[in-house]
Amino acid sequence: MEKSTIPTSNTAETPVPAVKSFLTVVYVLIVCSFIIIGTVGNVLVLLSVWFFSRLRNWANALIVNLSIADLVVALVTMPTLLVRLFVDNLMENSPELCRLVFQVNLTVVLVSVTTLGISSINRYILITKPRYVYRQYCGRNNIVILLILIWVISLAIVFIPPIGLDLINYVPANQFCHFKEDSIIAWWYGSLLLLLYIGVVIGVIIVSSILTFYKITSVRNRVQIVLERSQTSQDAPQRNTLTKQELLVTRMMLFVCLAFCFCMLPYCINHALSYKVYHYPLFFKACILLILTNSCINPLIYAGSNRFFRASFKKILTFNL
């Protein structure tokens, strides 16, 4: 079955030269700010875990992995968006480079979503299961194996299926290397990635987050009852196995997961619509920028919702190590 060629733009969407130049300047400024914020923020995360023992634990290894993926976006993906604006026909004349850039972009997206999925399961086990169960399944050796598998599986999914298939090319209207617009195989390959991989992992994140916070609510209620009884009986209250820091980290990771889902949703909608309706280059660029935003805001979420990350950022920026 052949997919009919769909117009990539229409006259109503083509801006006049002055407007187009203004939009280009805005686009360049946004990408440059993303590069700076994403690089500085994620480097701060890596340095914080490296220098401060309170943050140096195997659960935070997942945060480190997420920051590495975000750093790749800031140092590789974002600069290529600028280079192709100033170097004429760079991607058109270099199809291998075009495919490689897109595959790197897709790999870090899969690494990010997989890391978030495992992190949500990690939080679920920590909150809902006894400590010996958490140590058994989320210890050092298991975390290292999971981190290796995250990158190996993501690379395999991205690089192996397109072998022998011409699925990726440069789309001039979007100024981006992407799946071919007139290929049904490319469209279904992208759809399977979004639905069967990213969609399933996001489903795991949602379910595990709901169960985790249901457990947190029940634990808080139970602890409150114990405290009230202890105050009336003059007995020492029972120790809660969930520390405040663990609850704060759990809430922080929920915010990170919600941010990722929010940033990915417009792209998923655009991809679904691209099968039967006209393509809108401006909306596509907005979707890409929103995905790039996710790589910049994670360090801000860490600093805003976790006082230990906030304090470590402050010490590093003031050279007070």
N, C-alpha and C positions, 0 to 999 in steps of 0.2 A: 504494500500500500504506500503510495507516494503522498507526501504532504504537499499541498498546493503552496506555491510561493505567495507570501504575504507581504504587502507593501511595508517598508520599514519606516516610513514617515509620511506625512501629509502636509499639504501647503498651509493648513491652518496652524500647524505647530512650528513651522519654520520661522525663526525670529529674524527681524531686520538686522543688518550688520551691527548697528550701534548696540542694540540689545544683546546680540550674540557676544560682542566683545565684553560688555559689562558682566554677563553671566560667566564668561571664561575667567575674568579677573576674580569674581566671587568664588568660583570653583577652585582656582589655584590657591587663594587665601585659605579656604576651608581645608583643603588637603594639606597644605603646609602646617596649619595649626594642629591638624590631626597627627602629623608626623612628629611634631615637637611634644605634644601632650602624651601621645602613645609611647614614644621612646623614653621620655623622662619618667613617666608614671610606672611603666613596667620595669625599668631599670631600678627604680626605688623599691619595688616589690622584691626583686631578686636580691638586692643589697640588704634589705630588711631581714629576710630569712637567713641570709648568710652571716650577718653580724650580730643578730640578737637571738640569744638562746631561747627566749620565751616563744619565739616564732619558729624555731628550728625543730620541727617534728614531722613525722611521716605523713600525717594528714595534710599538712601544708605543702607537701611535695606536689599534690594535685594543683594547688594554687600556683606553684612555681611553673608547672607544666603549662598551665593556661597562660601565664605571663610570657613564657617563651614563644608560644604560638602567636600571641598578640604582638610581641616584639618583631617577629618575622613579618607580620602584616605592616607594621610601622616602617620597617627598614627595607622591605622588598616590594610589597604590593603597592603601597602608597607612592613611592618614588616613580614606579613605572607609569602611574597615571599621569604624572607631570611630564616625564620624558617624552611620551608619545604625543604630547601637545606641542612640543618644541622641535621634535625631530620628525620631519615629514616622512610618511610612508615607512616608519620603522617596523611596525608590526605587519603591514601588508607585504613587505619584502622579506620578512623573516618569519615564515610560518612555524618553524621549529621553536623559535623564541616565544612566539605568541602562545603556542600550546603549553610550553614550559611555565610561563607566567601564570596562565590560567590554572594549570594543575597544581602549582604551588599555592595559589589562592584557595583552591578547593580543598587541598590537603589540610591547611591550617584551620579551615572552617570545620572539617570533620574531626580534627584533633580537639578543637575547642568544645564542640557539642558532646563528644565522647567523654572528655574530661569532666564536663559538667554532669553528665549522666552518672559516671562513677562516683563523683563527689557527692551527689544527692543520695546514692545508695550508701556511701560511707557514713554520711550524717544519719541516715535512717538506722543503720546498725548501731552506731554510737549511742543514739538516743533511746532506742527501743529494746536493745538486747543487753545482757550482762556484759561486764567488762571483759571477761575471759573469752567471750564469743567475738567481741570486737578485736581483741588482740590476735585471735586465731585467724580471722579473715582479713584484717586490715593492718597486719604487721609489716615490718620493713621488707621482707622478702616478697610478700604478695603485692605490695605497692610498687616495688621495682619491676616486677613482672608485668603488672598492669600498665605501667608507663611505657614499657617497651612495646607491649601489644597495641597500645593506642596508636603509636606512630607506625608500626608495621602494618596494621590493618588499614589505617587511613591511606597510607602510601599505596598499598595493594589495590584498594578500591578505586583510587584515582588513576593510577598508572597502568594497571594490567588490562581492564576492559577495553580502553580505546585502541589497544594494539591491533593494527590491521584495519581499523575503522577510522574514517576521516570525520570526526565528530566536532572538532573545534576549529574556528577560524576567527579572523578579525572582522567585527561588525562596524563598518564606518559610521553609521548613524549613531551608534552608542559609544563610539570611540573606546571600544573595550573588546578584549578577546573573550569569546563566549561560545556556547553551543551554536551550531549552525541553525539559522532560522528556518531554512527550507528542508531540513532533514528530520523525518519522523523518528529515525533511530536515535538521533541526538536528543530530540525532545523527550523520548521515553527513557533514555538513559538518565537525563537530568531529573525526570519525574520520579524514577525509582530511587534515586539518591535522596530526594527530598522526602518521599513518602515512606519508603521501607527502612531508611537509615536514620535520617535526621528526625523524621516524624515519630518513629518508634522510640528513639532516645528521648525526645522531648516528652512523649507520653510517660516514659519511665520517670523522668524528672518530676512531672506533675503529680503522679501517683505517690511516689516516695516522699515528696514534700508535704502532701496532704496528710499522709500517715504519720510523718515525723512530727508535724505541728499538732496533730490530734494527741499524740503521746505527750508532747510538751505541756499542753493544756491540762491533761489529766494528771500529770506529775505535779504541776504547780498547785492544782486543787488539793491533791493528796498531801503535799508538803504543808500547805496552809492549815489543813485540819490537824496535822501532827503538831505544828507549832502552837495552835490554839489549845490543844489538849495539854501540851507540855507546860504552857504558861499557867494553866489552872491547877496542875498537879505538882508544880515545882520540879518536874523532871527535866533532864537535859533533852533537847529535841533530837530526833534522829537525823543523822547526816544525809543530806540529799546527794545522790550519786551524780547528779548533773550539775556541773559548775556553771557559774554565770558566764565565764569565758566560752564554754562549749555552746551555750545557748546563743551567745552573740555571734559566734562563727557560723552556727547553723542559720541564723537569720540573715547574716551577710551573704552566704552562698545562695540563699533563696532569692535575694535581690539580684545577684549576678545572673542566676538562671532566668528570672523574669526579664531582665534587660536583654539577654540573648534572644529570647522568644519574641520580644517586641521588635527587635532590630531585624530579625529574619522574616517576620510575617509579611511585610510588603513585598519582599523579593519572591516569596512563595506564591503570593497572589498574582504578581506580574508574570511569573513563569506559567501558572495555570491558564491565565488569560491569553498568553502568547500563542496558544495552539489554534485558536479560532478567530481572534479579533486582531485589529491593527496593533502594531508595536508602537509604543510611545517612548522615544529615546530619553526625553527629560525625566519621565517617571522612572525609567530604568536607572539613570544616573543617580536619582534621589535614593533609590533602593540600595545601590552600591555604597553610597555615602553613609547610609544608615547602618549598613553592615560594618563599615569601617569605624563608625562611631563606637560600636561595641568594644573594639579593641582599645579604645581610649578611656572609656568610662569605668572599666573594672577597677583600676587603681583608685579612682575617686570613690567608688563604692566601698573599697576596703578601708580607706581613710575615714570615710563618713560614718561607717557602722562598726568599726572596730578600733577601740582606743589604743591598742598595742601597735597596730599598723600606723595609726595617726601619730603616735609618739615617736615611732622609729623613723617615719618620714621626716618629722621635724628635726630629729637629731642628725640625720644624714644631710639634710639641706643646710643646717647650721654648722656642719663639720664637728659635731659634738659626739663623736663615737666613743 
